[in-house]
Amino acid sequence: MSFKLPQYKEPDFEQAFLKNAPNVKTQKVVKEGVAPDNYHGTTIFPEYFKINGNWVLAKESRMDCVVVVKNDNEVEIKEFRNLKVGENVVVGRTEDASEGIYVYTEGFKGEEDVDETFAFRSGRSRETAYSKDYDDLYDVLRHEKENGYIVWVLGPAAVFDKDAREAMASLIDNGYVHAFLGGNAVATHDLEAGMFGTALGQDIYTQKSMKDGHYNHLDLLNKARRAGSIEKLLEQENITDGIIHACVKNNVPVVLGGSIRDDGPLPIVISDVYKAQNEMRKHTRKATTVICLATQLHSIATGNMTPSYTVVDGKVRPVFIYSVDVSEFAVNKLRDRGTLEVKTIVTNVQDFLVNLKNNLVK
C-alpha cells in the first residue's frame, strides 16, 4: 500500500521566542462550571503550554474549550460546564508564546504545499473534480480500518435509498466503521426500511409512496418503544439487514442525539443534549477519521468537537475530516463554523456510499 500518514514536525523549541517564553499563567475556578476572566479558548490546532519551563502539548483537544493544568503538569481540555472549583485554568488571549501559550499551525505542512496569492478554483463546489479526493479517501479508509478509529456521522438520506443503505451496512460489516453518530431520524428510517421496506412511507428502491405509508415510521417507533431496546426490536420483528442491524451485529457503538422535532423517539436516543454531547465526545476524542454525510447540525456538532490532530502511541497525527452533501451551503457551513481542516465533497450521499462500497469491499 502506498498510503503514508503525513509526518508531524513539532516546533523547534530552541527558537528564541519559544525558549525565552514565560511559563503560562493560571487562575483557579471559584464557581463550578464558570471559567475565570481572560481564560484561553482552544482551537482545532495543536496547542502547547509552557509549564515549569517545559512546553506541554494538549493531547486531546477540542475547539472553544478551556485548558486545565493538572497536578502532574499535564493539561486537560474541558468544556466550561465540566469545570470544578479549585481547578487551575490557563489564562491569556495571545497565541504566539508571549504568555506561555503557542498555537501551532505548521505541523503537517509539507514542502509541496504552495500558497498562492491568486489562483482559480480555490474553493470547492459542484464544479470541483473529486476523483483524487475519492482515491485518497479509499487509501485513508484502508489504512484506518486497521490502524485508526473511523467515526461516521449520518443523516437520514443515507437510508432513503436501497443501494446506499446496503452499501453502508456492508462498510460496517467489513470493518470500516468504528462508531456511528446521528439522530433519531436516520435510525428510525433505517429500521422502518428493515421492517416495511420504506423510509417515510416511500419504497426505498422504487421511491413509490405506499398506502398509509406515513404510518410506517410511527408504527416502527411504537414497536421499538414497546420492545424497550433496539436489540429486542431486531429480534422480535426479525429485522436482519440495514445500518442499525449491522452496528448491533458488529458491536459498533451507536450514539443518537435527540432533537426537539423527534417523533417517538427510539429507546436508544439520548434526549439530554449535554449527555448526548458527552457520549459523542468519547468517540471524537479517539477519532482519526470522521466522515459526515448529509446532516448539517450533527456534522457541525461533531466537527466542532474534533481537532485537526490526535496523539496515538505518543505520536501526533492528523485527523481526517470529510463533509459530504449535495448542498454546497451545507458542506461549507462546517468550514465556516471553525472546522477549517475539513475536506468537502459536493455529491449526493447515495452515490458516495455506493462508490465507497464498490471500491473498498470486494
C-alpha positions as CSV (number, residue, x, y, z in Angstrom):
1,M,0.0,0.0,0.0
2,S,1.3,3.4,-1.0
3,F,-0.5,5.4,1.7
4,K,1.5,7.1,4.4
5,L,0.3,9.3,7.2
6,P,1.6,12.9,6.9
7,Q,4.5,13.3,9.3
8,Y,4.2,15.8,12.1
9,K,7.0,18.2,12.5
10,E,7.0,19.6,16.0
11,P,8.1,23.1,16.8
12,D,11.7,23.9,17.3
13,F,11.7,24.7,21.0
14,E,15.2,26.1,20.7
15,Q,13.9,29.1,18.8
16,A,14.4,32.2,21.0
17,F,10.7,33.2,21.1
18,L,9.8,29.7,22.5
19,K,12.9,29.2,24.6
20,N,12.6,32.5,26.3
21,A,8.8,32.5,26.7
22,P,7.4,32.8,30.2
23,N,5.5,30.0,31.9
24,V,1.8,30.0,31.4
25,K,-0.4,31.7,34.0
26,T,-3.5,30.1,35.6
27,Q,-6.3,31.2,37.8
28,K,-8.5,29.0,39.9
29,V,-12.1,28.2,39.3
30,V,-14.2,29.7,42.1
31,K,-17.6,28.7,40.8
32,E,-18.4,25.3,39.3
33,G,-18.9,25.5,35.5
34,V,-17.5,29.0,35.2
35,A,-14.0,29.9,33.9
36,P,-12.0,32.8,35.3
37,D,-11.9,36.0,33.2
38,N,-9.3,36.2,30.4
39,Y,-9.4,32.3,30.0
40,H,-7.7,30.9,27.0
41,G,-10.1,29.4,24.5
42,T,-8.8,26.4,22.5
43,T,-8.7,26.0,18.7
44,I,-8.6,23.0,16.4
45,F,-4.8,23.2,16.1
46,P,-2.1,21.7,18.2
47,E,-1.5,23.9,21.2
48,Y,1.5,24.0,23.6
49,F,1.6,25.4,27.1
50,K,4.8,26.3,29.0
51,I,4.7,24.7,32.4
52,N,7.7,24.8,34.8
53,G,10.0,25.5,31.8
54,N,8.6,22.7,29.6
55,W,6.3,23.0,26.6
56,V,3.3,20.6,27.0
57,L,1.1,19.6,24.2
58,A,-2.7,19.3,24.7
59,K,-3.2,15.7,23.6
60,E,-7.0,15.6,23.4
61,S,-8.2,19.0,22.3
62,R,-11.5,20.5,21.3
63,M,-12.4,23.9,19.9
64,D,-14.0,26.5,22.2
65,C,-13.0,24.9,25.5
66,V,-10.6,25.8,28.3
67,V,-7.3,24.4,29.5
68,V,-6.8,23.0,33.0
69,V,-3.3,22.4,34.3
70,K,-3.2,19.2,36.3
71,N,-1.0,18.4,39.4
72,D,1.3,16.3,37.2
73,N,1.9,19.3,34.9
74,E,-0.1,17.8,32.2
75,V,-3.1,19.7,30.7
76,E,-6.7,18.7,30.1
77,I,-9.1,20.3,27.7
78,K,-12.5,20.8,29.4
79,E,-15.9,22.1,28.5
80,F,-16.9,25.1,30.6
81,R,-19.8,23.1,32.1
82,N,-17.4,20.5,33.4
83,L,-15.1,22.8,35.3
84,K,-14.7,22.1,39.1
85,V,-14.0,24.5,41.9
86,G,-10.2,24.7,42.6
87,E,-9.1,23.7,39.1
88,N,-6.3,25.8,37.6
89,V,-7.4,27.3,34.2
90,V,-4.9,28.8,31.7
91,V,-5.4,32.5,31.2
92,G,-4.2,34.6,28.3
93,R,-5.5,35.6,24.9
94,T,-2.3,35.5,22.8
95,E,-1.2,32.5,20.8
96,D,2.4,33.5,19.9
97,A,4.1,32.1,23.1
98,S,4.3,35.6,24.7
99,E,2.1,34.4,27.5
100,G,3.3,30.8,27.5
101,I,0.6,29.7,25.0
102,Y,1.6,28.6,21.5
103,V,-0.9,27.7,18.8
104,Y,1.0,25.7,16.1
105,T,-0.5,25.5,12.6
106,E,2.5,24.3,10.6
107,G,2.9,20.7,11.9
108,F,1.6,18.9,8.8
109,K,2.6,21.4,6.2
110,G,4.8,19.8,3.5
111,E,7.3,21.2,1.1
112,E,4.9,20.6,-1.7
113,D,2.3,22.9,-0.2
114,V,2.1,26.2,-2.2
115,D,0.5,29.3,-1.0
116,E,-0.7,31.4,-4.0
117,T,-2.0,35.0,-3.5
118,F,-4.2,34.5,-6.6
119,A,-5.5,31.2,-8.1
120,F,-8.5,29.9,-9.9
121,R,-11.0,27.4,-8.4
122,S,-9.5,27.6,-4.9
123,G,-13.0,27.0,-3.4
124,R,-14.9,23.7,-3.5
125,S,-18.3,23.5,-5.3
126,R,-20.4,21.3,-7.5
127,E,-17.9,22.1,-10.3
128,T,-15.0,20.7,-8.4
129,A,-13.4,17.5,-9.6
130,Y,-13.4,14.9,-6.8
131,S,-11.7,11.9,-8.4
132,K,-8.5,12.5,-6.4
133,D,-10.5,13.0,-3.2
134,Y,-12.2,9.7,-3.7
135,D,-8.9,7.9,-4.4
136,D,-7.3,9.5,-1.3
137,L,-10.3,8.6,0.8
138,Y,-10.1,4.9,-0.3
139,D,-6.5,4.8,0.8
140,V,-7.2,6.6,4.1
141,L,-10.0,4.1,5.0
142,R,-7.9,1.1,4.1
143,H,-5.2,2.3,6.5
144,E,-7.6,3.4,9.2
145,K,-9.5,0.2,9.2
146,E,-6.6,-1.5,10.9
147,N,-4.7,1.5,12.4
148,G,-7.3,4.1,13.3
149,Y,-10.7,4.9,14.6
150,I,-13.3,5.9,12.0
151,V,-16.3,7.8,13.1
152,W,-19.3,8.2,10.8
153,V,-22.0,10.9,11.2
154,L,-25.1,10.1,9.2
155,G,-28.3,11.8,8.2
156,P,-31.4,10.0,7.0
157,A,-30.5,10.5,3.3
158,A,-28.1,7.6,3.9
159,V,-31.1,5.2,4.3
160,F,-33.7,6.6,1.9
161,D,-32.1,4.6,-1.0
162,K,-31.8,0.8,-1.0
163,D,-28.3,0.7,-2.6
164,A,-27.0,3.3,-0.2
165,R,-28.4,1.6,2.8
166,E,-26.9,-1.7,1.8
167,A,-23.6,-0.1,0.9
168,M,-23.3,1.5,4.4
169,A,-24.2,-1.8,6.1
170,S,-21.5,-3.5,4.0
171,L,-18.9,-0.9,5.1
172,I,-19.9,-1.7,8.7
173,D,-19.7,-5.4,8.2
174,N,-16.2,-5.1,6.7
175,G,-14.7,-3.0,9.5
176,Y,-14.7,0.5,8.0
177,V,-16.9,1.9,10.8
178,H,-15.8,2.1,14.4
179,A,-18.5,4.4,15.7
180,F,-21.8,5.8,14.3
181,L,-23.2,9.1,15.4
182,G,-26.5,10.6,14.3
183,G,-30.1,11.5,15.3
184,N,-33.4,9.8,15.8
185,A,-34.4,10.0,12.1
186,V,-31.6,8.1,10.5
187,A,-32.0,5.1,12.8
188,T,-35.8,5.3,12.7
189,H,-36.0,5.2,8.9
190,D,-33.3,2.5,8.7
191,L,-35.3,0.3,11.0
192,E,-38.5,1.2,9.1
193,A,-36.8,0.0,5.9
194,G,-35.9,-3.2,7.7
195,M,-39.5,-3.8,8.8
196,F,-41.6,-2.3,5.9
197,G,-39.1,-1.7,3.1
198,T,-40.0,2.0,3.2
199,A,-38.5,5.2,4.6
200,L,-41.0,7.9,5.5
201,G,-43.6,5.7,3.7
202,Q,-41.8,5.5,0.4
203,D,-40.4,2.3,-1.0
204,I,-36.6,2.6,-0.7
205,Y,-36.0,1.2,-4.2
206,T,-38.9,2.5,-6.3
207,Q,-39.5,5.7,-4.2
208,K,-43.2,5.0,-4.6
209,S,-45.4,6.1,-1.8
210,M,-47.2,3.2,-0.1
211,K,-50.8,3.3,1.0
212,D,-50.9,4.5,4.6
213,G,-47.1,4.6,4.4
214,H,-46.9,7.7,6.6
215,Y,-47.9,5.4,9.5
216,N,-44.9,3.2,8.9
217,H,-42.2,5.1,10.9
218,L,-44.7,5.8,13.7
219,D,-45.6,2.1,13.9
220,L,-41.9,1.3,13.9
221,L,-41.3,3.8,16.8
222,N,-44.2,2.4,18.7
223,K,-42.9,-1.2,18.3
224,A,-39.4,-0.1,19.3
225,R,-40.7,1.6,22.5
226,R,-42.8,-1.4,23.3
227,A,-39.7,-3.7,22.9
228,G,-37.7,-1.4,25.1
229,S,-34.4,-1.7,23.3
230,I,-33.0,-1.9,19.7
231,E,-31.7,-5.4,20.3
232,K,-35.1,-6.7,21.3
233,L,-36.8,-4.9,18.4
234,L,-34.4,-6.5,15.9
235,E,-35.2,-9.9,17.4
236,Q,-38.9,-9.5,17.8
237,E,-39.5,-8.0,14.3
238,N,-36.9,-10.2,12.6
239,I,-35.0,-7.2,11.2
240,T,-31.9,-8.8,9.5
241,D,-30.5,-6.0,7.4
242,G,-29.6,-2.3,7.4
243,I,-27.3,0.0,9.3
244,I,-28.5,-0.4,12.8
245,H,-28.6,-4.2,12.5
246,A,-25.0,-4.2,11.2
247,C,-23.9,-2.0,14.1
248,V,-25.5,-4.3,16.7
249,K,-24.1,-7.4,14.9
250,N,-20.6,-6.0,14.8
251,N,-20.6,-4.3,18.2
252,V,-20.2,-0.8,16.7
253,P,-21.2,1.9,19.2
254,V,-24.2,4.0,18.2
255,V,-24.8,7.5,19.7
256,L,-28.1,9.1,18.7
257,G,-28.6,12.7,20.0
258,G,-32.2,13.8,20.4
259,S,-33.9,16.8,18.7
260,I,-36.9,18.9,19.7
261,R,-38.6,17.7,16.5
262,D,-38.2,14.0,17.1
263,D,-41.1,11.5,16.9
264,G,-41.1,8.7,19.4
265,P,-38.1,8.7,19.8
266,L,-36.3,5.4,19.7
267,P,-35.3,4.0,23.1
268,I,-31.6,4.4,22.2
269,V,-32.0,8.2,21.6
270,I,-30.3,10.4,24.3
271,S,-32.8,13.2,25.0
272,D,-30.5,15.3,27.2
273,V,-28.3,17.1,24.6
274,Y,-25.4,17.5,27.0
275,K,-25.4,13.8,27.8
276,A,-25.5,13.1,24.1
277,Q,-22.6,15.5,23.5
278,N,-20.6,13.7,26.2
279,E,-21.2,10.4,24.6
280,M,-20.3,11.8,21.2
281,R,-17.1,13.3,22.7
282,K,-16.0,9.8,23.8
283,H,-15.6,8.9,20.2
284,T,-14.4,12.2,18.8
285,R,-11.5,12.0,21.3
286,K,-10.4,8.8,19.7
287,A,-11.2,9.6,16.1
288,T,-8.6,9.5,13.5
289,T,-11.1,9.9,10.6
290,V,-14.5,11.5,10.7
291,I,-17.0,11.2,7.8
292,C,-20.1,13.4,7.9
293,L,-22.9,12.7,5.5
294,A,-26.0,14.8,4.8
295,T,-26.7,16.1,8.3
296,Q,-25.8,19.7,8.8
297,L,-26.4,20.1,12.6
298,H,-24.8,16.8,13.6
299,S,-21.9,17.5,11.2
300,I,-21.2,20.9,12.8
301,A,-21.5,19.5,16.3
302,T,-19.1,16.6,15.6
303,G,-16.7,18.8,13.6
304,N,-16.5,21.3,16.5
305,M,-15.7,18.5,18.9
306,T,-12.9,17.2,16.7
307,P,-9.4,18.7,16.5
308,S,-7.2,18.6,13.4
309,Y,-4.8,16.2,15.2
310,T,-4.7,13.5,17.7
311,V,-2.0,11.6,19.7
312,V,-1.7,7.9,19.1
313,D,1.0,5.8,20.8
314,G,2.8,9.0,21.7
315,K,2.9,10.3,18.2
316,V,1.0,13.3,16.8
317,R,-1.0,12.5,13.6
318,P,-3.7,14.3,11.6
319,V,-7.4,13.7,11.9
320,F,-9.0,13.4,8.5
321,I,-12.5,15.1,8.4
322,Y,-14.8,14.8,5.4
323,S,-18.1,16.5,4.9
324,V,-20.3,15.2,2.1
325,D,-23.6,16.7,1.0
326,V,-25.4,17.6,-2.2
327,S,-25.6,21.2,-1.0
328,E,-22.5,23.5,-1.2
329,F,-24.0,25.5,1.6
330,A,-24.2,22.5,3.9
331,V,-20.6,21.4,3.4
332,N,-19.2,24.9,3.6
333,K,-21.1,25.6,6.8
334,L,-18.9,23.3,8.7
335,R,-15.8,25.2,7.5
336,D,-17.4,28.5,8.4
337,R,-18.0,27.2,11.9
338,G,-14.3,26.8,12.6
339,T,-13.5,23.3,11.3
340,L,-11.0,24.6,8.8
341,E,-9.3,21.3,8.1
342,V,-12.4,19.6,6.7
343,K,-12.3,18.1,3.2
344,T,-15.6,18.8,1.4
345,I,-17.2,16.7,-1.3
346,V,-20.4,18.0,-3.0
347,T,-22.4,15.0,-4.2
348,N,-25.5,13.0,-3.2
349,V,-24.7,10.6,-0.4
350,Q,-26.2,7.7,-2.2
351,D,-23.6,7.8,-5.0
352,F,-20.9,8.5,-2.4
353,L,-21.7,5.4,-0.3
354,V,-22.0,3.1,-3.3
355,N,-18.7,4.3,-4.7
356,L,-17.0,3.6,-1.3
357,K,-18.5,0.2,-1.1
358,N,-17.6,-0.8,-4.7
359,N,-14.0,0.3,-4.2
360,L,-13.5,-1.0,-0.6
361,V,-15.5,-4.2,-0.4
362,K,-14.6,-6.9,-2.9
